[in-house]
Amino acid sequence: MRSRILRGATVAGLSTALLLPTGTAAASQGGADRLDLEAQAVAQLTRSTQWEQQARIPLDFDTFHPQGMTLVGEHIFISSVEIIEPTQKHPAPVDGTDRTAGRGQGHVFVVTREGELVKDIELGEGDVYHPGGIDFDGESVWVPVAEYRPDSRSIVYSIDPETFEVTEQFRYDDHVGGVVRDERTCRIHGVSWGSRDLFTWSRTGRIQDVVANESHMVDHQDCEYSGGVTQICTGVTNLATPEGGTYELGGIALLDLKTDRVLHELPVQEFSTAGHSVTRNPVAFEAEGDTLRMFAAPDDGEEANGTELLVYAARP
């Protein structure tokens, strides 16, 4: 499950230490097994899977536009972009970009499972202020921060989950919308603007591969490592309706990190109070026994009910 904290005993350099929520009977299972349960559970999900809403937890602070989420013990890390000046589209590309940079501030909020704010970590530099999907590798929380436009540039950071110390890991000349660190190989995997390209970097940030995303169902917004050679990605796509409006189609995908192929994919038909697909932006998963929990925060802080942390459970 995703609520790992710090690496303990290792097997071939990989984590076997997890921290389960207090009182769970499954706490004795090994770390690799717990992560693999997530992948196995997602592989059994279908569009008929029933998601039971277990909690709606208000986040009573300025959440802005949440982007990514990962579970670290009893804390939840949520990335978000604060937009100070919106971007503006150019009539024609300027210096290879289709819009102005705008202005903003990147945040990573550390909250308890009850929704209380513990820490607001500010990230970014100049025009690079848009955090994306985030992941926890057992030691650090990995966060990409990019310009708020495609074909731009990004900085990938790591955060110590105990001290909240921020370390710049590497820079890349494109918009990186989300990252996952493979705990077996230590390679970093990422997605571009709209996840149309999938990136692979070495542990030191050297680009090793860029491939086209074979899936066109949804744009992957937030991904997380799920054991073995897999990652789980979630996101949305906006589809046109006959009335001229749009409809948010949400989805979950299980991807092979070696081949970047989609192993399993399905739509998600759950919506927030504001009408957003629950997989619109931050999503994290947690497996326990025969239950898969999904944590989501699809609504922006400026919407009527603000941002709520939604918790669902399914038994695939």
Backbone torsions as a table, in degrees:
resi	resn	phi	psi	omega
1	MET	NA	169.9	-170.9
2	ARG	-85.2	-5.8	-175.1
3	SER	-87.7	44.1	174.0
4	ARG	-73.3	158.8	175.3
5	ILE	-122.6	-94.2	-179.0
6	LEU	-110.4	152.0	180.0
7	ARG	-63.5	135.9	175.5
8	GLY	-112.1	-123.9	176.9
9	ALA	-60.8	147.5	-177.1
10	THR	-124.7	151.6	171.9
11	VAL	-121.1	116.1	-176.4
12	ALA	52.7	36.5	176.2
13	GLY	83.0	4.0	-177.2
14	LEU	-105.0	152.6	-175.7
15	SER	-69.7	140.7	168.9
16	THR	-126.3	12.5	-177.0
17	ALA	-107.2	129.1	177.6
18	LEU	-130.8	158.0	171.6
19	LEU	-122.3	114.8	177.5
20	LEU	-89.9	156.8	175.3
21	PRO	-55.4	148.4	-177.1
22	THR	-53.3	131.3	173.8
23	GLY	91.3	-1.2	-178.9
24	THR	-79.1	139.7	-175.6
25	ALA	-75.6	-17.1	-173.6
26	ALA	-88.0	8.6	-172.1
27	ALA	-63.2	-16.9	-177.4
28	SER	-83.0	-10.2	-178.1
29	GLN	-74.4	151.7	-176.8
30	GLY	-72.2	159.5	-175.4
31	GLY	-61.8	-47.2	-179.2
32	ALA	-61.5	-42.0	178.7
33	ASP	-62.0	-40.8	-177.9
34	ARG	-64.5	-41.3	178.2
35	LEU	-66.1	-43.9	-179.7
36	ASP	-59.4	-29.5	177.9
37	LEU	-59.9	-35.4	177.8
38	GLU	-62.0	-49.3	-179.2
39	ALA	-62.1	-42.4	179.9
40	GLN	-63.3	-40.4	-179.9
41	ALA	-66.8	-44.1	179.9
42	VAL	-63.9	-36.7	179.4
43	ALA	-63.4	-20.4	-179.6
44	GLN	-98.1	-4.7	178.7
45	LEU	-70.5	147.7	173.3
46	THR	-133.4	174.7	177.9
47	ARG	-71.2	-9.5	176.1
48	SER	-93.4	-4.3	-179.6
49	THR	-58.2	134.3	179.5
50	GLN	-90.7	121.8	176.4
51	TRP	-101.2	119.9	178.9
52	GLU	-96.4	122.6	178.3
53	GLN	-75.7	120.9	-177.8
54	GLN	-99.2	-24.9	-177.3
55	ALA	-159.0	148.5	168.3
56	ARG	-128.1	107.2	-172.9
57	ILE	-111.8	113.6	179.8
58	PRO	-68.9	139.7	173.5
59	LEU	-102.0	99.7	-171.1
60	ASP	-88.9	59.5	172.5
61	PHE	-154.7	171.2	-178.4
62	ASP	-70.2	104.7	-176.6
63	THR	-94.8	-16.7	179.2
64	PHE	60.1	-122.3	-176.6
65	HIS	-120.7	90.9	-175.9
66	PRO	-60.3	149.2	-173.9
67	GLN	-127.8	-50.3	-174.9
68	GLY	-138.8	162.5	-176.9
69	MET	-150.0	143.3	171.0
70	THR	-148.4	148.5	-177.0
71	LEU	-98.1	129.9	180.0
72	VAL	-132.5	95.8	-176.5
73	GLY	60.6	-127.9	179.3
74	GLU	-90.4	6.5	177.4
75	HIS	-108.4	152.7	174.8
76	ILE	-121.0	127.2	176.8
77	PHE	-99.2	127.4	-177.7
78	ILE	-128.5	120.4	176.0
79	SER	-87.1	151.3	-176.8
80	SER	-156.7	150.5	176.2
81	VAL	-111.3	127.9	173.3
82	GLU	-96.8	115.5	-177.9
83	ILE	-93.3	114.8	179.1
84	ILE	-92.5	-40.3	177.1
85	GLU	-137.4	115.0	-176.8
86	PRO	-63.0	153.1	173.5
87	THR	-70.4	157.0	178.4
88	GLN	-128.9	131.0	179.9
89	LYS	-66.9	138.2	173.2
90	HIS	-81.3	147.7	173.0
91	PRO	-60.3	-33.9	176.7
92	ALA	-144.5	154.0	-177.4
93	PRO	-53.4	140.4	177.3
94	VAL	-123.1	119.3	-178.2
95	ASP	51.9	37.9	175.9
96	GLY	82.0	3.2	179.7
97	THR	-116.3	152.5	-175.8
98	ASP	-97.8	0.0	-177.3
99	ARG	-157.9	166.0	176.0
100	THR	-69.2	166.5	-177.9
101	ALA	-77.2	-25.7	-173.5
102	GLY	66.2	-172.8	175.6
103	ARG	-137.7	147.5	179.0
104	GLY	-172.9	-173.5	179.3
105	GLN	-140.8	133.2	176.3
106	GLY	-89.4	142.9	179.4
107	HIS	-132.8	148.5	162.1
108	VAL	-125.6	114.6	180.0
109	PHE	-91.8	134.0	172.6
110	VAL	-104.9	119.7	-177.1
111	VAL	-128.8	157.8	173.1
112	THR	-79.0	171.5	177.1
113	ARG	-70.8	-10.6	174.4
114	GLU	-93.3	1.3	176.0
115	GLY	89.4	10.6	-179.9
116	GLU	-85.4	133.5	-179.1
117	LEU	-73.6	126.1	178.1
118	VAL	-101.1	-40.4	-174.7
119	LYS	-156.4	141.6	172.5
120	ASP	-114.4	109.1	-179.5
121	ILE	-100.3	120.0	-180.0
122	GLU	-91.9	134.7	-177.9
123	LEU	-131.9	157.9	174.6
124	GLY	118.8	178.0	-175.5
125	GLU	-160.9	114.2	178.5
126	GLY	58.9	-123.9	-179.3
127	ASP	-73.7	-9.0	-180.0
128	VAL	-92.5	96.2	-173.2
129	TYR	-139.8	3.0	-174.5
130	HIS	-103.3	99.8	174.7
131	PRO	-69.2	155.3	179.0
132	GLY	-120.5	-149.2	178.2
133	GLY	-69.2	142.7	-172.0
134	ILE	-125.2	164.6	-178.8
135	ASP	-150.4	152.7	176.7
136	PHE	-114.0	126.8	-174.4
137	ASP	-103.1	14.4	-177.7
138	GLY	97.0	-18.0	176.9
139	GLU	-123.9	-44.2	-173.4
140	SER	-136.2	155.2	170.6
141	VAL	-93.2	126.2	-177.7
142	TRP	-100.6	129.2	-173.7
143	VAL	-135.7	119.5	170.7
144	PRO	-88.5	141.2	174.1
145	VAL	-127.2	126.8	-172.5
146	ALA	-128.7	167.3	165.4
147	GLU	-65.4	151.7	-176.9
148	TYR	-86.7	57.1	178.8
149	ARG	-168.0	152.6	-179.8
150	PRO	-71.1	166.3	175.7
151	ASP	52.9	46.6	-175.0
152	SER	-121.3	-123.8	-179.0
153	ARG	-154.1	160.9	-172.9
154	SER	-146.0	159.2	170.4
155	ILE	-123.6	131.8	176.9
156	VAL	-104.6	124.1	-177.1
157	TYR	-113.2	161.1	165.4
158	SER	-123.9	150.4	-179.4
159	ILE	-125.8	129.5	173.2
160	ASP	-72.5	121.1	-174.2
161	PRO	-72.9	-11.2	178.5
162	GLU	-97.6	-43.2	-177.3
163	THR	-97.6	-15.2	-176.1
164	PHE	66.3	17.3	176.4
165	GLU	-68.8	135.8	-177.7
166	VAL	-103.5	134.3	177.8
167	THR	-127.6	127.9	172.8
168	GLU	-74.4	128.1	-178.9
169	GLN	-96.5	-48.7	177.4
170	PHE	-167.7	169.3	177.8
171	ARG	-120.1	154.5	-179.6
172	TYR	-146.3	141.0	-176.4
173	ASP	-88.8	64.8	170.7
174	ASP	-170.0	167.6	175.8
175	HIS	-77.5	119.5	176.1
176	VAL	-104.4	114.0	-173.7
177	GLY	-94.0	-5.0	179.0
178	GLY	-180.0	150.1	178.9
179	VAL	-136.8	153.9	174.3
180	VAL	-139.5	137.3	175.9
181	ARG	-104.2	120.0	178.0
182	ASP	-71.1	117.7	-174.6
183	GLU	-76.2	-12.0	176.1
184	ARG	-84.4	-48.4	-173.0
185	THR	-99.2	-15.2	-174.6
186	CYS	68.7	7.4	174.2
187	ARG	-72.5	154.1	178.1
188	ILE	-108.4	131.9	179.5
189	HIS	-114.1	142.7	-177.3
190	GLY	-145.8	171.7	177.6
191	VAL	-125.6	150.9	178.7
192	SER	-86.5	-173.6	173.0
193	TRP	-55.4	122.9	-178.5
194	GLY	70.6	6.3	179.9
195	SER	56.2	29.3	179.4
196	ARG	-73.7	-24.1	174.0
197	ASP	-119.4	147.8	177.4
198	LEU	-115.6	127.8	-175.8
199	PHE	-104.9	151.3	168.3
200	THR	-134.3	125.9	176.1
201	TRP	-116.2	156.1	171.7
202	SER	-71.3	173.6	-179.8
203	ARG	-62.7	-19.7	179.1
204	THR	-98.4	3.1	176.8
205	GLY	92.8	12.3	176.1
206	ARG	-81.9	126.8	-178.2
207	ILE	-66.2	132.7	-178.8
208	GLN	-115.5	-28.1	-178.0
209	ASP	-160.2	144.6	171.3
210	VAL	-135.3	118.9	-179.2
211	VAL	-129.1	154.6	176.9
212	ALA	-73.4	138.8	176.6
213	ASN	-71.0	121.2	-178.1
214	GLU	-75.2	-14.9	-178.9
215	SER	-92.6	135.1	176.8
216	HIS	-122.1	15.1	-178.9
217	MET	-73.0	-54.4	177.4
218	VAL	-136.5	161.0	171.1
219	ASP	-84.5	125.0	-179.4
220	HIS	-72.6	122.9	-177.5
221	GLN	-103.3	-34.2	-174.2
222	ASP	-146.9	129.5	-178.9
223	CYS	-128.9	158.0	176.7
224	GLU	-147.7	145.0	176.6
225	TYR	-65.0	138.0	-176.4
226	SER	-130.7	30.1	174.8
227	GLY	88.5	159.2	178.8
228	GLY	57.8	-124.9	-179.4
229	VAL	-115.4	30.6	-172.2
230	THR	-123.2	156.5	168.0
231	GLN	-135.6	152.0	176.3
232	ILE	-107.1	127.3	178.9
233	CYS	-120.5	144.4	178.3
234	THR	-130.6	159.4	178.5
235	GLY	174.6	-165.2	-178.5
236	VAL	-143.3	165.4	164.6
237	THR	-139.4	146.0	179.2
238	ASN	-94.9	118.9	-179.5
239	LEU	-107.9	146.3	179.3
240	ALA	-76.2	144.4	174.9
241	THR	-104.3	159.8	178.9
242	PRO	-59.4	-25.5	-178.7
243	GLU	-80.6	-2.3	179.4
244	GLY	95.5	1.4	177.1
245	GLY	-93.0	-160.6	177.7
246	THR	-132.2	157.6	-180.0
247	TYR	-129.7	132.6	178.2
248	GLU	-88.3	113.7	173.4
249	LEU	-95.1	119.5	177.9
250	GLY	-97.1	158.9	-179.5
251	GLY	-161.0	162.5	176.8
252	ILE	-126.8	138.5	177.9
253	ALA	-134.7	142.9	172.4
254	LEU	-107.9	121.7	-175.5
255	LEU	-116.4	147.7	173.5
256	ASP	-85.9	121.5	-177.4
257	LEU	-71.9	-23.1	178.9
258	LYS	-74.5	-41.4	-172.7
259	THR	-108.8	-12.1	-174.2
260	ASP	63.3	18.0	177.8
261	ARG	-85.7	148.8	175.7
262	VAL	-79.6	122.6	178.9
263	LEU	-89.7	-31.8	-178.8
264	HIS	-161.0	144.2	-176.0
265	GLU	-152.9	143.3	-178.9
266	LEU	-156.4	152.2	172.9
267	PRO	-79.2	158.1	177.2
268	VAL	-122.3	127.1	-174.0
269	GLN	-112.5	48.9	174.6
270	GLU	-119.2	142.2	-174.8
271	PHE	-132.3	153.5	-179.6
272	SER	-83.7	176.8	177.0
273	THR	-59.3	-35.9	-179.2
274	ALA	-82.2	-0.5	177.0
275	GLY	91.8	9.0	179.3
276	HIS	-87.0	147.7	169.2
277	SER	-58.4	139.4	-176.8
278	VAL	-67.2	-18.2	178.0
279	THR	-95.7	19.5	-176.9
280	ARG	-59.6	-41.5	-179.7
281	ASN	-143.0	-101.6	-172.1
282	PRO	-72.1	129.3	176.5
283	VAL	-143.3	140.6	172.9
284	ALA	-140.6	152.5	-177.4
285	PHE	-120.6	157.0	-180.0
286	GLU	-150.3	122.1	-178.8
287	ALA	-105.9	136.5	177.7
288	GLU	-148.9	114.5	-177.6
289	GLY	59.5	-126.6	179.9
290	ASP	-96.5	14.7	-176.9
291	THR	-113.1	133.8	172.6
292	LEU	-112.2	120.3	176.8
293	ARG	-99.2	140.9	176.8
294	MET	-120.5	123.6	175.8
295	PHE	-103.0	133.7	-177.2
296	ALA	-145.7	150.8	176.3
297	ALA	-140.0	72.9	-171.3
298	PRO	-78.0	-19.9	-173.0
299	ASP	-94.4	147.8	178.5
300	ASP	-81.8	160.0	-179.7
301	GLY	-63.1	-27.3	-176.2
302	GLU	-82.5	-6.0	-178.4
303	GLU	-79.6	167.7	-167.1
304	ALA	-52.3	-46.0	-178.4
305	ASN	-97.0	8.8	-176.6
306	GLY	65.4	-164.6	179.1
307	THR	-90.1	129.9	175.3
308	GLU	-117.1	141.3	171.4
309	LEU	-86.5	114.4	-178.6
310	LEU	-100.7	133.7	179.3
311	VAL	-121.3	124.3	179.5
312	TYR	-119.3	157.6	175.7
313	ALA	-134.0	140.4	175.1
314	ALA	-135.7	153.8	177.8
315	ARG	-123.8	82.7	-174.7
316	PRO	-68.0	NA	NA
